Amino acid sequence: MEISQLPLNALRAFEASARHSSFTRAGLELRVTQTAVSHQVKALEDVLGVSLFKRLPRGLALTDEGHALLPVLSDVFRRMSATLSQFEEGNFREILTVGMVGTFAIGWLLPRLTSFKERYPHVDLRLKTNNNRSDILLDGLDFFIRFGDGAWHGTEAYHLMDAPLSPVCAPMLRERLRRPEDLAHVELLRSYRIDEWPLWFRAAGIAAPNLRGWMFDSSLTLVEAAARGVGVALVPVVMFEQEIEAGRIVQPFSITIETGGYWLTRLKTRTETAAMQSFRRWLLTDIERSPQRTVG
């Protein structure tokens, strides 16, 4: 089928309806009536010869054919929008969308963004934070900075830095923690990676206590809870140098474990743009020049 045979308005109507699971909400976004959206989708279905939605009493459900079409259209419309926005106010600008774990964003990137802006003023950097889980394609990311071992299917990964984990706590708890065995008598704050504390106790040469209680999906909230005296957190201390230097948190023990590092990743199928190349070179060079804090 020739692309020229497909009506653009009908494709937009389908994509918006699929995102909202509603003709009505799609109509509000597109500033047309619900009836107009419904007719446009029906016209597209007639051209394709398939049903894209199951019409339900309360909303819409994608058919298999609709599921196949949606990510392709979403990517195309996202790229069209990104390209057109580069010409705003008569100036061409490159847009770069980078997703990353919040810990890296706060602990390393944000304090250094000014230098990137000064060096590459033509690049509009758009940041999205999450807890290490994201779909690079569906979330419209050029790069994704994540924590792990660097092995992700279909992904090109550039190692940024190691991130050893070590316990941190509020200064008020420090006196109660003379030996690693003392951790059995305080609240141990946990991440969703449930093997971290057992690995640390193994490195300390002692049996892990029964782990239960508080659990967090981000090192940022783990450290904030620790700083407020809720308990002891096991975190990548290199990301929390400012909190340690300010005395908000302390390291009661120098024992560390390696469970992964930070990586800059992109899909192998994603050709690097000039903006992506600039960001990658800047990031890797800046990290190479940055002194690494000694844990302990």
C-alpha positions as a printed Julia matrix, in Angstrom:
296×3 Matrix{Float64}:
   0.0     0.0    0.0
   1.29    3.47  -0.91
   1.73    5.85   2.02
   0.1     8.57  -0.07
  -3.15    6.59   0.17
  -3.25    6.95   3.96
  -4.97   10.12   5.23
  -2.75   11.98   7.71
  -5.69   13.2    9.82
  -6.95    9.65  10.17
  -3.52    8.44  11.3
  -3.37   11.22  13.9
  -6.9    10.37  15.04
  -5.97    6.73  15.51
  -2.74    7.5   17.39
  -4.45    9.94  19.77
  -7.4     7.59  20.32
  -5.02    4.72  21.11
  -3.09    6.79  23.66
  -6.27    7.94  25.39
  -8.34    4.77  24.81
 -11.12    7.18  23.96
 -12.46    8.99  20.89
 -13.76   11.76  23.12
 -10.41   12.55  24.77
  -8.66   12.26  21.42
 -11.12   14.79  20.03
 -10.31   17.22  22.84
  -6.59   16.9   22.09
  -7.08   17.33  18.34
  -9.75   20.02  18.79
 -12.38   18.2   16.77
 -15.56   16.4   17.79
 -15.74   12.84  19.05
 -17.8    11.99  15.98
 -15.13   13.38  13.64
 -12.44   11.28  15.32
 -14.6     8.15  15.11
 -15.26    8.73  11.4
 -11.55    9.32  10.69
 -10.55    6.09  12.43
 -13.27    4.18  10.6
 -12.01    5.6    7.3
  -8.48    4.43   8.14
  -9.78    0.96   9.0
 -11.6     0.83   5.67
  -8.42    1.76   3.77
  -6.34   -0.82   5.65
  -9.04   -3.48   5.58
  -8.65   -4.3    9.29
 -10.15   -3.3   12.62
  -7.8    -1.26  14.8
 -10.03   -1.04  17.88
 -12.53   -3.11  19.74
 -15.33   -0.72  20.63
 -16.21   -1.36  24.29
 -19.04    0.08  26.39
 -16.46    2.13  28.3
 -13.63    3.04  25.98
 -11.51    1.37  23.35
  -9.18   -1.63  23.24
  -6.53   -2.1   20.58
  -6.72   -5.12  18.31
  -3.52   -6.97  17.37
  -3.34   -4.86  14.23
  -3.74   -1.69  16.3
  -0.94   -2.8   18.64
   1.34   -3.3   15.63
   0.59    0.12  14.17
   0.68    2.27  17.3
   4.41    2.27  18.2
   5.37    3.01  14.6
   3.03    6.0   14.37
   3.98    7.25  17.84
   7.65    7.25  16.85
   6.97    8.98  13.53
   4.82   11.72  15.08
   7.34   12.22  17.89
  10.17   12.65  15.41
   8.09   14.99  13.24
   7.25   17.12  16.26
  10.85   17.18  17.44
  12.12   18.18  14.0
   9.54   20.92  13.5
  10.21   22.35  16.96
  13.84   22.85  15.92
  12.7    25.67  13.66
  10.89   27.7   16.34
  11.44   31.47  16.16
  13.41   31.09  12.95
  16.42   29.47  14.65
  17.5    25.89  14.04
  18.17   24.02  17.27
  19.02   20.38  17.92
  16.84   18.6   20.46
  18.36   15.88  22.61
  16.17   13.78  24.9
  18.02   11.9   27.64
  16.46    9.63  30.22
  18.33    8.74  33.38
  18.0     7.46  36.89
  17.25   10.32  39.26
  20.31    9.5   41.38
  22.68   10.23  38.5
  20.75   13.34  37.49
  20.96   14.92  40.95
  24.28   13.49  42.07
  26.36   14.1   38.97
  24.75   15.68  35.93
  22.87   18.75  37.19
  25.88   20.42  38.84
  27.7    20.2   35.48
  24.98   21.1   33.0
  26.08   24.72  32.76
  29.35   23.67  31.12
  27.44   21.64  28.53
  25.13   24.57  27.8
  28.07   26.93  27.38
  29.84   24.57  25.0
  26.79   23.51  22.97
  24.27   26.4   23.11
  22.47   25.09  20.01
  21.43   21.84  21.75
  18.15   21.82  23.66
  18.61   19.13  26.3
  15.43   17.5   27.6
  15.79   15.3   30.68
  13.47   12.53  31.86
  14.1    10.78  35.17
  12.93    7.36  36.29
  13.97    4.51  38.57
  16.15    2.66  36.05
  13.28    1.22  34.03
  12.32    2.75  30.73
  11.54    1.83  27.14
  13.97    3.89  25.07
  11.82    3.71  21.94
   8.37    4.28  23.42
   9.64    7.01  25.76
  11.25    8.83  22.84
  14.78    8.79  24.28
  17.98    9.4   22.37
  20.08    8.19  25.31
  19.28    6.46  28.6
  21.72    6.66  31.52
  21.1     3.64  33.71
  22.6     1.54  36.48
  23.6    -2.06  35.85
  26.16   -4.32  34.22
  26.05   -2.81  30.72
  24.39   -5.85  29.14
  21.01   -4.83  27.71
  19.57   -6.49  24.61
  19.8    -4.44  21.43
  21.65   -1.67  23.24
  24.99    0.06  22.73
  26.4     0.84  26.18
  29.24    3.2   27.14
  30.65    2.78  30.64
  30.55    6.0   32.63
  31.69    5.11  36.13
  31.7     2.43  38.78
  29.33    2.96  41.69
  30.29    0.89  44.77
  27.58    0.61  47.42
  28.29    1.45  51.05
  26.08    2.04  54.11
  25.18    5.62  55.04
  23.19    6.98  57.95
  22.44   10.14  59.9
  25.25   11.36  62.2
  23.02   10.61  65.21
  23.17    6.89  64.41
  26.92    6.72  63.93
  27.7     6.12  67.63
  25.49    3.02  67.65
  27.42    1.45  64.79
  30.85    0.39  66.06
  30.97   -2.91  64.15
  29.08   -4.3   61.15
  27.27   -6.64  63.58
  25.6    -3.57  65.1
  23.54   -3.14  61.93
  21.34   -5.99  63.14
  19.94   -3.61  65.77
  18.91   -0.72  63.49
  16.44   -0.32  60.64
  18.0    -1.34  57.33
  16.47    0.58  54.44
  16.17   -1.48  51.27
  15.93   -0.9   47.54
  13.99   -3.09  45.12
  17.27   -4.95  44.48
  16.78   -7.35  47.37
  20.21   -8.99  47.11
  22.23   -5.86  47.97
  22.25   -6.08  51.77
  22.98   -9.86  51.8
  25.93   -9.22  49.45
  27.24   -6.46  51.7
  27.03   -8.61  54.85
  28.83  -11.38  52.97
  31.6    -8.91  52.11
  31.73   -7.93  55.79
  32.17  -11.6   56.7
  29.05  -11.93  58.83
  25.58  -13.4   58.44
  22.87  -11.04  57.25
  20.06  -10.36  59.74
  16.44  -10.95  58.84
  15.63   -8.2   56.35
  12.18   -6.66  56.37
  10.53   -3.28  56.64
  11.11   -0.1   54.65
  11.69   -0.43  50.89
  12.3     2.32  48.33
  12.53    2.46  44.52
  15.17    5.2   44.42
  18.51    5.89  46.07
  17.43    9.52  46.41
  14.59    8.63  48.76
  16.77    6.04  50.5
  19.34    8.71  51.37
  16.71   11.23  52.39
  15.2     8.69  54.78
  18.65    7.87  56.15
  19.49   11.54  56.63
  16.3    11.95  58.68
  17.36    9.13  60.99
  14.89    6.51  59.75
  17.63    3.91  59.31
  20.74    2.9   57.39
  20.76    2.91  53.59
  23.03    1.05  51.17
  23.7     3.39  48.25
  26.24    4.39  45.55
  28.15    6.87  47.69
  29.85    8.53  44.71
  26.46   10.09  43.91
  26.08   11.61  47.37
  29.37   13.44  47.9
  27.64   16.74  48.66
  25.46   15.2   51.39
  28.51   13.5   52.95
  30.66   16.65  52.79
  27.81   18.69  54.29
  27.5    16.21  57.17
  23.89   15.25  56.46
  24.93   11.61  56.18
  28.03    9.66  57.21
  29.61    6.33  56.27
  29.89    4.16  59.37
  31.96    1.52  57.54
  34.35    1.56  54.57
  33.27   -1.86  53.26
  31.83   -1.62  49.75
  30.33   -3.97  47.19
  30.2    -3.72  43.41
  26.82   -4.54  41.89
  27.07   -2.43  38.76
  27.91    0.97  37.39
  26.42    3.82  35.4
  26.18    3.46  31.63
  25.17    5.71  28.75
  22.99    3.61  26.46
  21.22    3.94  23.13
  19.46    1.54  20.81
  21.84   -0.03  18.29
  19.3     0.8   15.61
  19.42    4.49  16.56
  21.87    6.43  14.4
  23.66    9.06  16.45
  22.79   12.63  15.57
  25.29   15.47  15.87
  23.69   16.43  19.2
  24.01   12.86  20.49
  27.68   12.73  19.5
  28.34   16.05  21.23
  26.64   14.95  24.43
  28.41   11.58  24.5
  31.85   13.12  23.97
  31.22   15.82  26.58
  29.92   13.35  29.15
  32.72   10.8   28.76
  35.42   13.48  28.75
  34.03   15.25  31.81
  33.77   12.02  33.76
  37.31   11.05  32.81
  38.56   14.39  34.13
  36.52   14.27  37.35
  38.38   13.05  40.45
  36.79    9.95  41.94
  36.12   10.13  45.63
  37.81    7.48  47.77
  35.23    5.53  49.74
  35.79    5.24  53.43
